[in-house]
């Protein structure tokens, strides 16, 4: 007996279901082969001068939520983003920075979301205001607020820097966030820090011709670099890059101008107080820099959530997310973690040795300060050597990677610091060798 064929409509329905199932299977296979997709920009228009990160977050909720997580404090091997007073942990720092504001306060920095709050509450800035008759420089806002580039563009850099911090505070509301680094229309990384633009121009670089890879480093260099406030124009923010960005280039720049941030009271030596030269140390031909790795690759790595791939804006140490930050290039993460420990522990040991040498040099220099019988030639040589030693130590000590950004360069500078400090100590002792020069 012949079996009856299903009705035509049932055949068509079955065929359609089969096609749909096969189509879904094929789509799933393609997704698996292609990997997670980059997040599609949401149809939210960000106004030209919008600085409120919450508004940007309407278009980029994942990135915004990640930025909010910069409020989370985490302790790494030697640093992190959990506040603690480094002066209490290392009393030698007060001796080394005697007379400078860093001897008043040097706390561990918190994340970007706290930049506004922390600069307002800074004891260093308050002490500076006290010394200057009640006001601190407006320049202090340049790296601390999303509003700063907008206000500076309206006022002009010179007027912005010269305006008291307290007066500018009335116009500034938001911490470092989206508007500091992105074009609101294209979302491309951009440089809005006037001091960096001026520094790059002196190096012959056109900021409009930078590659995206260069921008992924330089947007961070807007704030993570060495700087000082020039006297003319008043409190003008300057990156000392005229001769180059390596340590010796910056040292030559300062020496040529006979520049000093302050004079160390116990020794009488005019010294430079470095800030946070992360970019300069990293870009001094470090292994990762030469390999084309950028700041964002490690500190703001790609993450995957629900098949969506996006850049984490929780700018922080890679220590707690090595799989995303390091795993892109390195397979053995246990080995990488051990390498970080070895590099930072070795750097810490050299840094401690440099501090000990500098403290002992200070004791020797005290004996020749204002001593009319000390050999003037040897005394001057001792002071020159101490300045060289102090600058090398300070450059590494305030750079926030404890050597990891460029291990060879950090260890070279600290080794030279120890050498120069011991030479300074010896010269100071020799300056008192003459019988009439010996201290009573």
C-alpha positions as CSV (number, residue, x, y, z in Angstrom):
1,X,0.0,0.0,0.0
2,X,1.3,3.4,-0.9
3,X,2.0,5.9,2.0
4,X,0.3,9.3,1.5
5,X,2.6,12.3,1.1
6,X,2.2,15.1,3.7
7,X,0.1,18.1,2.6
8,X,1.9,20.7,0.5
9,X,1.6,23.4,3.2
10,X,3.2,21.1,5.7
11,X,6.1,20.4,3.3
12,X,6.6,24.1,2.8
13,X,6.5,24.8,6.6
14,X,9.0,22.0,7.3
15,X,11.3,23.4,4.5
16,X,11.1,26.9,6.0
17,X,11.9,25.6,9.5
18,X,14.9,23.6,8.2
19,X,16.2,26.7,6.4
20,X,15.9,28.8,9.5
21,X,17.6,26.2,11.7
22,X,20.4,25.9,9.2
23,X,20.7,29.7,8.9
24,X,20.9,30.1,12.7
25,X,23.5,27.3,12.9
26,X,25.6,29.0,10.2
27,X,25.3,32.4,11.9
28,X,26.5,30.8,15.2
29,X,29.4,29.2,13.4
30,X,30.4,32.5,11.9
31,X,30.3,34.3,15.2
32,X,32.4,31.6,16.8
33,X,34.9,31.8,14.0
34,X,35.1,35.6,14.0
35,X,35.1,36.0,17.8
36,X,33.4,38.7,19.8
37,X,32.2,41.8,17.9
38,X,33.2,45.3,18.8
39,X,30.4,47.2,20.5
40,X,28.2,49.3,18.1
41,X,28.1,53.0,19.0
42,X,24.6,53.8,20.3
43,X,22.6,56.5,18.5
44,X,23.3,59.2,21.2
45,X,24.7,62.5,20.1
46,X,27.4,63.9,22.5
47,X,27.5,67.8,22.3
48,X,30.7,69.4,21.2
49,X,31.8,70.7,24.7
50,X,30.1,68.1,26.9
51,X,32.3,67.2,29.8
52,X,29.9,65.2,32.1
53,X,31.0,61.6,31.8
54,X,27.5,60.4,32.6
55,X,26.3,61.9,29.3
56,X,29.0,60.1,27.4
57,X,27.9,57.0,29.3
58,X,24.5,57.1,27.6
59,X,26.3,56.2,24.3
60,X,29.0,54.0,25.9
61,X,27.5,52.4,29.0
62,X,30.1,49.6,29.4
63,X,33.0,52.1,29.1
64,X,31.3,54.4,31.5
65,X,30.7,51.7,34.1
66,X,34.3,50.6,33.7
67,X,35.4,54.2,34.3
68,X,33.3,54.3,37.5
69,X,35.3,51.3,38.7
70,X,38.4,53.5,38.9
71,X,36.9,54.3,42.4
72,X,37.8,50.7,43.4
73,X,41.0,50.6,45.4
74,X,43.4,47.7,45.0
75,X,46.8,47.0,46.5
76,X,49.5,45.7,44.2
77,X,52.9,44.3,45.2
78,X,54.3,47.7,46.2
79,X,51.6,50.3,45.3
80,X,48.1,50.2,43.8
81,X,45.2,52.6,44.3
82,X,44.5,52.2,48.0
83,X,45.5,55.4,49.7
84,X,48.4,55.3,52.2
85,X,51.0,57.9,53.3
86,X,54.3,57.0,51.8
87,X,56.2,59.4,54.1
88,X,55.1,57.3,57.1
89,X,56.2,54.1,55.4
90,X,59.6,55.6,54.4
91,X,60.9,58.3,56.8
92,X,64.0,58.9,54.6
93,X,61.8,60.7,52.2
94,X,61.3,63.6,54.5
95,X,65.1,64.0,54.7
96,X,65.5,63.8,51.0
97,X,62.7,66.3,50.2
98,X,63.3,68.5,53.2
99,X,61.9,72.0,52.5
100,X,59.8,70.8,49.6
101,X,56.0,70.3,49.6
102,X,56.5,66.6,49.0
103,X,57.9,66.4,52.6
104,X,54.4,67.5,53.7
105,X,52.4,64.8,51.9
106,X,53.0,62.1,49.4
107,X,50.1,59.6,49.3
108,X,49.3,56.8,47.0
109,X,47.2,58.1,44.1
110,X,43.6,56.9,43.6
111,X,41.9,56.3,40.3
112,X,40.8,58.9,37.7
113,X,37.3,59.3,39.1
114,X,38.9,60.8,42.3
115,X,41.2,63.3,40.5
116,X,38.9,66.3,41.2
117,X,38.3,65.4,44.8
118,X,41.9,64.6,45.6
119,X,43.4,67.8,44.2
120,X,40.9,69.8,46.1
121,X,41.9,68.0,49.4
122,X,45.6,67.9,48.7
123,X,47.7,69.0,51.7
124,X,50.5,69.9,49.3
125,X,48.4,72.3,47.4
126,X,46.9,73.8,50.6
127,X,50.4,74.3,51.9
128,X,51.4,76.0,48.7
129,X,48.4,78.3,48.9
130,X,49.5,79.2,52.5
131,X,53.0,80.1,51.2
132,X,51.6,82.2,48.4
133,X,49.2,84.2,50.5
134,X,46.1,82.1,50.2
135,X,45.9,81.0,46.6
136,X,47.4,78.2,44.6
137,X,48.2,78.1,40.9
138,X,45.4,77.4,38.4
139,X,47.9,75.2,36.6
140,X,47.1,72.5,39.1
141,X,43.8,71.9,37.4
142,X,45.4,71.1,34.0
143,X,45.6,67.4,34.7
144,X,42.8,67.0,37.2
145,X,39.5,67.8,35.4
146,X,37.5,67.1,32.3
147,X,36.5,70.8,32.3
148,X,40.0,72.1,32.2
149,X,40.6,71.9,28.4
150,X,37.3,73.7,27.7
151,X,37.9,76.5,30.2
152,X,41.5,76.9,29.1
153,X,40.4,77.2,25.4
154,X,38.0,80.0,26.4
155,X,40.5,81.9,28.6
156,X,43.7,81.1,26.8
157,X,46.5,79.0,28.4
158,X,48.5,81.9,30.0
159,X,45.4,83.4,31.7
160,X,44.2,80.0,32.8
161,X,47.5,79.1,34.5
162,X,47.8,82.5,36.1
163,X,44.2,82.4,37.5
164,X,44.0,81.2,41.1
165,X,43.0,77.6,41.6
166,X,40.2,78.6,43.9
167,X,38.7,80.9,41.3
168,X,38.8,78.3,38.6
169,X,37.2,75.8,40.9
170,X,33.9,77.7,40.4
171,X,33.9,76.7,36.7
172,X,35.2,73.1,37.1
173,X,33.0,70.2,38.1
174,X,34.1,66.8,36.7
175,X,37.2,64.6,37.2
176,X,39.5,63.3,34.4
177,X,37.2,61.3,32.1
178,X,36.0,60.8,28.5
179,X,36.3,64.4,27.4
180,X,40.0,64.6,28.2
181,X,41.0,62.0,25.6
182,X,38.3,61.6,23.0
183,X,36.7,63.6,20.1
184,X,33.0,63.7,20.9
185,X,32.1,63.1,17.2
186,X,34.5,60.4,16.1
187,X,35.6,59.0,19.5
188,X,39.2,59.1,18.1
189,X,41.8,59.7,20.8
190,X,42.9,63.3,20.8
191,X,45.4,65.5,22.6
192,X,43.9,68.4,24.5
193,X,46.7,69.2,26.9
194,X,48.3,72.4,25.6
195,X,51.6,71.8,27.4
196,X,52.0,68.5,25.5
197,X,51.0,70.0,22.2
198,X,53.7,72.7,22.7
199,X,56.3,70.1,23.8
200,X,55.7,68.0,20.7
201,X,55.9,71.0,18.5
202,X,59.4,71.7,19.9
203,X,60.3,68.2,19.0
204,X,59.1,68.8,15.4
205,X,56.0,66.7,15.8
206,X,52.6,67.8,14.3
207,X,49.8,66.6,16.6
208,X,47.5,66.4,13.6
209,X,49.8,63.9,11.9
210,X,50.2,61.4,14.8
211,X,49.3,57.8,14.2
212,X,46.6,56.1,16.2
213,X,49.3,54.0,17.9
214,X,51.2,57.1,18.9
215,X,48.0,58.6,20.2
216,X,47.3,55.6,22.4
217,X,50.5,56.5,24.3
218,X,50.3,60.3,24.1
219,X,46.8,60.7,25.3
220,X,48.1,59.2,28.6
221,X,51.3,61.4,28.4
222,X,49.0,64.4,28.7
223,X,49.2,63.9,32.4
224,X,51.6,61.1,33.1
225,X,54.7,63.1,32.3
226,X,57.3,65.4,34.0
227,X,56.4,69.1,34.1
228,X,57.1,72.3,35.9
229,X,55.5,75.8,36.3
230,X,57.5,78.5,34.6
231,X,57.8,81.9,36.3
232,X,57.1,83.8,33.0
233,X,54.4,83.7,32.0
234,X,53.2,83.2,35.5
235,X,52.8,79.6,36.5
236,X,52.9,78.5,32.9
237,X,52.8,74.7,32.6
238,X,55.8,73.4,30.6
239,X,57.0,69.9,29.7
240,X,60.9,70.1,29.6
241,X,61.2,68.2,26.3
242,X,63.1,70.8,24.2
243,X,66.2,68.6,24.0
244,X,64.3,65.3,24.0
245,X,62.4,63.1,26.4
246,X,65.1,60.9,27.9
247,X,66.4,61.6,31.4
248,X,69.7,63.1,30.3
249,X,67.9,65.4,27.8
250,X,65.7,66.7,30.6
251,X,68.6,67.0,33.0
252,X,70.5,69.1,30.3
253,X,67.4,71.3,29.8
254,X,67.2,72.1,33.6
255,X,71.0,72.6,34.0
256,X,71.2,74.9,31.0
257,X,68.5,77.1,32.6
258,X,70.1,76.7,36.1
259,X,66.6,75.6,37.1
260,X,65.7,74.4,40.6
261,X,62.3,73.8,42.2
262,X,63.8,74.5,45.6
263,X,67.0,74.5,47.6
264,X,67.6,71.7,50.1
265,X,68.0,73.5,53.4
266,X,70.5,71.1,55.1
267,X,72.8,71.0,52.1
268,X,72.2,74.2,50.2
269,X,71.9,72.3,47.0
270,X,69.4,73.6,44.4
271,X,67.3,70.6,43.3
272,X,64.7,69.6,40.8
273,X,61.5,67.9,42.0
274,X,60.3,65.5,39.4
275,X,56.6,64.7,39.1
276,X,55.4,61.4,37.4
277,X,57.5,60.7,34.3
278,X,55.8,57.5,33.3
279,X,55.8,58.4,29.6
280,X,59.5,59.5,29.5
281,X,60.7,56.3,31.2
282,X,58.5,54.0,29.1
283,X,59.4,55.7,25.8
284,X,63.2,55.5,26.5
285,X,63.4,52.4,24.3
286,X,61.8,50.0,26.7
287,X,61.1,46.5,25.5
288,X,57.4,47.0,25.3
289,X,57.7,50.4,23.7
290,X,60.0,49.1,21.0
291,X,57.5,46.3,20.4
292,X,54.7,48.7,19.7
293,X,52.8,48.1,22.9
294,X,50.9,51.2,24.1
295,X,49.8,52.4,27.5
296,X,46.2,51.5,26.7
297,X,47.1,47.9,25.7
298,X,48.1,47.2,29.3
299,X,46.2,49.6,31.5
300,X,43.0,49.7,29.4
301,X,42.8,46.3,27.8
302,X,40.0,44.8,25.7
303,X,37.4,42.8,27.7
304,X,34.6,40.6,26.5
305,X,31.1,40.6,28.0
306,X,28.2,38.6,26.4
307,X,29.9,38.4,23.1
308,X,30.7,42.2,23.1
309,X,34.3,43.3,22.9
310,X,35.2,46.8,24.2
311,X,38.0,48.7,25.8
312,X,37.9,48.8,29.6
313,X,38.2,52.3,30.9
314,X,39.0,51.2,34.4
315,X,42.5,52.6,33.9
316,X,44.6,50.7,36.5
317,X,47.5,48.4,37.1
318,X,47.4,45.2,35.0
319,X,48.2,43.2,38.2
320,X,44.7,42.0,38.8
321,X,43.7,41.4,35.1
322,X,46.8,39.9,33.6
323,X,44.7,37.6,31.4
324,X,43.3,40.5,29.4
325,X,46.4,42.9,29.8
326,X,49.2,40.4,29.3
327,X,47.5,37.3,27.9
328,X,47.1,38.8,24.5
329,X,50.9,38.4,23.9
330,X,52.1,36.1,26.7
331,X,50.9,32.5,27.3
332,X,52.5,31.7,30.6
333,X,50.9,34.2,33.0
334,X,52.5,32.6,36.1
335,X,55.9,33.3,34.6
336,X,54.9,36.9,33.8
337,X,53.7,37.6,37.3
338,X,57.0,36.2,38.6
339,X,58.9,38.5,36.2
340,X,57.0,41.5,37.5
341,X,57.8,40.5,41.1
342,X,61.5,40.1,40.3
343,X,61.7,43.4,38.4
344,X,59.9,45.5,41.1
345,X,61.7,43.8,44.0
346,X,65.1,44.4,42.4
347,X,64.2,48.0,41.6
348,X,63.0,48.5,45.2
349,X,66.3,47.2,46.5
350,X,68.2,49.6,44.3
351,X,65.9,52.5,45.3
352,X,66.5,51.8,49.0
353,X,70.3,51.7,48.4
354,X,70.1,55.0,46.6
355,X,68.1,56.6,49.4
356,X,70.6,55.3,52.0
357,X,73.5,56.7,50.0
358,X,71.7,60.1,49.6
359,X,70.9,60.4,53.3
360,X,74.6,59.7,54.2
361,X,75.7,62.2,51.6
362,X,73.3,64.8,53.2
363,X,75.0,64.2,56.5
364,X,78.4,64.8,54.9
365,X,77.2,67.9,53.1
366,X,75.8,69.4,56.2
367,X,79.3,69.6,57.7
368,X,80.6,71.8,54.8
369,X,77.5,74.0,54.4
370,X,78.4,77.5,55.5
371,X,81.8,76.3,56.7
372,X,84.3,79.0,55.5
373,X,87.2,76.6,56.0
374,X,85.9,73.9,53.7
375,X,87.8,73.6,50.4
376,X,85.5,75.5,48.1
377,X,86.4,73.5,45.0
378,X,85.7,70.2,46.6
379,X,82.6,71.5,48.3
380,X,81.2,72.7,44.9
381,X,82.0,69.3,43.3
382,X,80.2,67.6,46.2
383,X,77.1,69.7,45.7
384,X,77.1,69.1,41.9
385,X,77.4,65.4,42.4
386,X,74.6,65.4,45.0
387,X,72.3,67.1,42.5
388,X,73.0,64.5,39.9
389,X,72.4,61.7,42.4
390,X,69.2,63.2,43.7
391,X,67.7,63.8,40.3
392,X,68.3,60.3,39.2
393,X,66.8,58.8,42.3
394,X,63.8,61.1,42.3
395,X,63.0,60.5,38.6
396,X,62.6,56.8,39.3
397,X,61.1,57.1,42.8
398,X,58.1,59.2,41.7
399,X,57.5,57.2,38.4
400,X,54.6,54.9,39.2
401,X,55.7,51.5,38.0
402,X,58.6,50.8,40.3
403,X,60.8,50.1,37.3
404,X,58.5,47.9,35.3
405,X,57.8,50.4,32.5
406,X,61.5,50.2,31.7
407,X,63.5,47.9,34.0
408,X,67.0,48.5,32.4
409,X,66.6,52.3,32.4
410,X,65.3,52.5,35.9
411,X,68.1,50.3,37.3
412,X,70.7,52.3,35.3
413,X,69.5,55.5,36.8
414,X,69.4,54.2,40.3
415,X,72.8,52.6,40.0
416,X,74.2,56.0,38.8
417,X,72.4,57.7,41.7
418,X,74.2,55.4,44.2
419,X,77.5,56.1,42.5
420,X,77.1,59.9,42.4
421,X,75.8,60.0,46.0
422,X,78.8,58.1,47.3
423,X,81.1,60.4,45.3
424,X,79.3,63.4,46.8
425,X,79.8,62.0,50.3
426,X,83.5,61.4,49.7
427,X,84.1,64.9,48.2
428,X,82.4,66.5,51.2
429,X,84.6,64.5,53.6
430,X,87.7,65.5,51.6
431,X,86.7,69.1,51.7
432,X,87.2,69.0,55.4
433,X,90.5,67.2,55.4
434,X,92.6,70.3,55.7
435,X,93.3,71.0,59.5
436,X,91.8,74.4,59.4
437,X,88.6,73.1,57.7
438,X,87.7,70.4,60.2
439,X,84.5,71.0,62.1
440,X,85.0,71.7,65.8
